Amino acid sequence: MSLLARVRQLPFEVRQYLLITGNYWAFTLTDGALRMLVVLYFSQLGYSPLEVAMLFLFYEAFGVVTNLVGGWLGARLGLNRTMNVGLGLQIVALAMLLVPAGMLTVVWVMAAQALSGIAKDLNKMSAKSAVKVLVPKESASAGSALYRWVAMLTGSKNALKGLGFFLGGLLLTLIGFQGAVLAMALMLSGVLGLSLWRLRADLGRQKAKPKFSEVFSKSRAVNVLSAARLCLFASRDVWFVVALPVFLYDQHGWSQWTVGGLLAVWVIGYGGVQTQAPRLTRLMSGEARVITAGWAAALALLGVALALLPLTAVGWLVAGLLAFGVLFAINSSWHSYLIVHYARADGVSMDVGFYYMANAMGRLIGTLLSGWLYMAHGLSACLWVAAALVAASALMALALPRQADTAVAD
């Protein structure tokens, strides 16, 4: 029996899940490659670390707004439409970067990155929300199937993002900036056509049209988890986005290929660990708030250890950051499950959108701090701030409500 015939025999919900996952994978591959292309290409042109960070300012800032508005639009129009709009906007953003090199001013690239940020968060919000809609209800009530589906979607996405980092460095070396951008735009155009043809209409659309004011969550669990997520992702991006690649490129003479390869390995490994998070989180037991705070505390302690390392010991630093990726992946995947678990069944996209608004705010803060702190105080300061942010996330997690907080079922 052919692979296509086997896929056709799968339940409708599983086929839709696979389509959404494939859509999300393709988008993420180009998103990771584009980020690495921009960091390396504009560093090569002589931009300072802060100027490179500023190129991503609108990417992150518009993500904050998009998650709020996107969750509301998903509830009103359907998650299939918001996902397809995200793909279309990413194609436009890539097309904007195909202009002659002389036209790639800071303002122009920031505008293209703004569209890319909107596209990415529409795509991610739609994919994460769709899992809540598609997972079998009898399994979702137990929690285990929902956790596995979320972990697989999130983990595989991040593995592809890591591959995108590697791909960005490789394409920049082989076919240059514009050749790489054109190849990615053509690939996404094909994915958009398949998504328009096969993705179910009105997926996740509410029967009653929600008011825009409803995007601000009234759930204590969602609000606390969102604040903890903000700090968690700021702690990663404060050293990951600009500081580390520029540090390795400028201070240790690493090539573009090597820098891209390291970041790719980090994110691929991070994604692989996320897919195994349902097994790993069982190492801690108790209420969800205790599990959440415990894993964050472990990450904070590792962050302190990294900040104490001499920066000349680059081998130990890289090994420590790989270990940081393992613990961060467990924290991130557990958070991703909890938000889908806590979200309302009717209007899931609005709760998930609010949560990822906080996620985007954390990335924005981390990105700006990454450029500024590195330029002013170096990589060590970035690592100290990362440890402090994770510690804050752990303390916030203790404020999660006690009820309906049991560990995930086997």
Secondary structure by P-SEA (a helix, b strand, c coil): ccaaaaaaaccaaaaaaaaaaaaaaaaaaaaaaaaaaaaaaaaaacccaaaaaaaaaaaaaaaaaaaaaaaaaaacccaaaaaaaaaaaaaaaaaaaccccccccaaaaaaaaaaaaaaaaaaaaaaaaaaaacccaaaaaaaaaaaaaaaaaaaaaaaaaaaaaaaaaaaaacccaaaaaaaaaaaaaaaaaaaacccccccccccccccccccccccaaaaaaaaaaaaaaaaaacccccaaaaaaaccccccaaaaaaaaaaaaaaaaaaaaacccccccccccaaaaaaaaaaaaaaaaaaaaaccccaaaaaaaaaaaaaaaaaaaaaaaaaaaaaaccccaaaaaaaaaaaaaaaaaaaaaaaaaaaaacccaaaaaaaaaaaaaaaaaaaaaccccccccccc
